[in-house]
Amino acid sequence: DEIAFVITRLELECGVTGESNLLTFHYSPADIVGALSDLAPLVMEFQAWETGRFVQRALAECEYFGNVGLNRWAIGAINIAMWGAWGKT
């Protein structure tokens, strides 16, 4: 019954930020935020320009729980934020 946006903001050590906006449709925004929180420690291991490596690693990490749905959305949101930060650098 509700449409919400989840904004993913990634900040580099130098202060540059990248963002993505995810339209949640009828899915639970809290579940997407949970998937993003689960991936947050992983993305800290990568530079902003390592988008492809991050996606490959995240897909491998999420394999047990599935690489579709919420996990794919969370990976995509982080990937776009990484591209945004990379573009600004």
RODO-2510 file (C-alpha; in nm, 4 decimals, decimal comma):
residues 89
     n   res          X          Y          Z
     1     d     0,0000     0,0000     0,0000
     2     e     0,3014     0,2249     0,0290
     3     i     0,5757     0,3304    -0,2082
     4     a     0,9035     0,4227    -0,0436
     5     f     1,2563     0,5082    -0,1470
     6     v     1,5683     0,3752     0,0172
     7     i     1,8654     0,6064    -0,0305
     8     t     2,2063     0,4423    -0,0166
     9     r     2,4878     0,6857     0,0548
    10     l     2,8499     0,5750     0,0350
    11     e     3,1199     0,8051     0,1686
    12     l     3,4851     0,7621     0,0751
    13     e     3,7658     0,8346     0,3194
    14     c     3,8352     1,1585     0,1284
    15     g     3,4777     1,2768     0,1925
    16     v     3,3426     1,2200    -0,1593
    17     t     2,9980     1,0610    -0,1582
    18     g     2,7970     0,8535    -0,4001
    19     e     2,4253     0,7851    -0,3751
    20     s     2,1585     0,5647    -0,5189
    21     n     1,7812     0,5675    -0,4826
    22     l     1,5847     0,2459    -0,4715
    23     l     1,2083     0,2437    -0,5213
    24     t     1,0709    -0,0288    -0,2962
    25     f     0,7198    -0,0672    -0,4432
    26     h     0,5266    -0,2949    -0,2079
    27     y     0,8345    -0,4621    -0,0609
    28     s     0,9373    -0,3899     0,2938
    29     p     1,1903    -0,1069     0,3114
    30     a     1,3154    -0,2536     0,6415
    31     d     1,4124    -0,5771     0,4649
    32     i     1,6094    -0,3879     0,2008
    33     v     1,7820    -0,1835     0,4707
    34     g     1,8685    -0,5131     0,6422
    35     a     2,0232    -0,6522     0,3237
    36     l     2,2208    -0,3286     0,2801
    37     s     2,3403    -0,3506     0,6407
    38     d     2,4570    -0,7070     0,5832
    39     l     2,6629    -0,5935     0,2819
    40     a     2,8057    -0,2788     0,4459
    41     p     3,1152    -0,4480     0,5953
    42     l     3,1895    -0,6130     0,2608
    43     v     3,1814    -0,2934     0,0560
    44     m     3,4347    -0,1381     0,2962
    45     e     3,6946    -0,3786     0,1502
    46     f     3,6742    -0,2199    -0,1974
    47     q     3,7756     0,1041    -0,3635
    48     a     3,4969     0,2987    -0,5375
    49     w     3,6335     0,2034    -0,8793
    50     e     3,6206    -0,1700    -0,7982
    51     t     3,2514    -0,1988    -0,8815
    52     g     3,2815    -0,5210    -1,0786
    53     r     3,4901    -0,6920    -0,8121
    54     f     3,2439    -0,5846    -0,5443
    55     v     2,9463    -0,7245    -0,7350
    56     q     3,1216    -1,0574    -0,7968
    57     r     3,2202    -1,0907    -0,4320
    58     a     2,8782    -0,9840    -0,3042
    59     l     2,7065    -1,2382    -0,5285
    60     a     2,9359    -1,5076    -0,3918
    61     e     2,8677    -1,3985    -0,0329
    62     c     2,4894    -1,3943    -0,0882
    63     e     2,4780    -1,7264    -0,2731
    64     y     2,3508    -1,9204     0,0283
    65     f     2,0517    -1,6876     0,0720
    66     g     1,9956    -1,6268    -0,2982
    67     n     2,1166    -1,3785    -0,5559
    68     v     1,7763    -1,2510    -0,6578
    69     g     1,5264    -1,0235    -0,4910
    70     l     1,6383    -0,8226    -0,1911
    71     n     2,0045    -0,9223    -0,2125
    72     r     2,0234    -0,8259    -0,5799
    73     w     1,8534    -0,4951    -0,5073
    74     a     2,0947    -0,4208    -0,2230
    75     i     2,3970    -0,5110    -0,4367
    76     g     2,2646    -0,2889    -0,7153
    77     a     2,2060     0,0037    -0,4807
    78     i     2,5611    -0,0181    -0,3482
    79     n     2,7007    -0,0617    -0,7004
    80     i     2,5303     0,2564    -0,8205
    81     a     2,6530     0,4490    -0,5147
    82     m     3,0066     0,3238    -0,5867
    83     w     2,9786     0,4456    -0,9469
    84     g     2,8582     0,7840    -0,8219
    85     a     3,1518     0,8214    -0,5862
    86     w     3,3947     0,6984    -0,8497
    87     g     3,2610     0,9483    -1,1008
    88     k     3,3131     1,2344    -0,8586
    89     t     3,6748     1,1390    -0,7987
***
